[in-house]
Amino acid sequence: MLAMIFCAFFSWTMVILSILSVWLTLKKGANHLKQLHEIPCHNCEFFTNDYRLKCTVNPVEACSEQAIGCREFEPKTCNCNASQKGRRKLG
């Protein structure tokens, strides 16, 4: 009888700890995702939208967490060829 109570207690403890672990992982992931949405590169004048050279000023820090609070950030003002998404010249 005592072994059955111990097994039930242990099982419920494991279930509660598993649920707590999943909850904390999801919360940490949501906070990280929120921080990634603060990266300003896609709205910057110097962002090229090209995987070979993402930023003409800070190519190493572009599109990373290091770009949050970038000193060289300039809001986009024009729709030049480098900032247009997905448009390529055919021919």
N, C-alpha and C positions, 0 to 999 in steps of 0.2 A: 504494500500500500504506500509506503514512504517513497519507494523507487518510482512509482507511478506519479506521485505528486511532484517529485524532483524533475522527472522527464517533461511533465506538462509545463512546469515553471520555466525550465530551460528552453523548451520549444517556443513558448510565448516571448521569452526574452530575446531569442534569436529573430523572431518575426518583427518585434518592435525595433530592434537595432537595425534590421535590414531596411525597414520603412524609413527610419530616421536617416540612414545613410543615403538612400535615394533622394529624400527631401533636401538634405544638405548639398548633395551633388547638383541637383536641379537649381537650387538657389545660387550656388557658386557659378554655375553656367550662365544663369540669367544676368548676374552682375557683370560677368566677363563680357557677355554680348552687349550689354548696355555701354560698357567702356569702349568696345570696338566701334559702336555707332557714333562716338565722339571724334573719330578720326576725320579731319576736315578735307582730306586730299581731293576727293571727287568734286568739291566745290571751289577748288583753287585754280587760279589763272595759270600756274606753272605745271599743272597736272596734264600729262600728254595722252592718257588713256591708251598707252602702248606698253605691252609687257616688257619690252626691251629697255625702255627708259621711262619710268613712271613719272618722274619729276625732273625738271631741268635744273632745279636749284639744289635739292636734297635727294638725290636718287637712292641713297642707301636707307634713309629713314622713311621714304614714301610708303604710304599705305600700311604703316606699322604703328604700334602703340607709341613709339618715339615721336611720331608726327603730331600727337596731341599737344597743342600749345605751340605749334611751329611759328617761329618769329617771322619767317618770310611769307606767310600765308597772305594771299591777295584774292579777294572774291572774284569769280569769273565775271568778265564784262562783255565779252564778245563770243560769237560762235565760230571760231576759226576751225580749220580742218583738224587740228590736233585734239580739240575738245569734243568733236562730234562722235557720238557713239555708233559703232557698227556701220558707218558709211565708208565705203571704199570705192575708189574709182575703178570702174570696169573697163577693160579695153586693152 
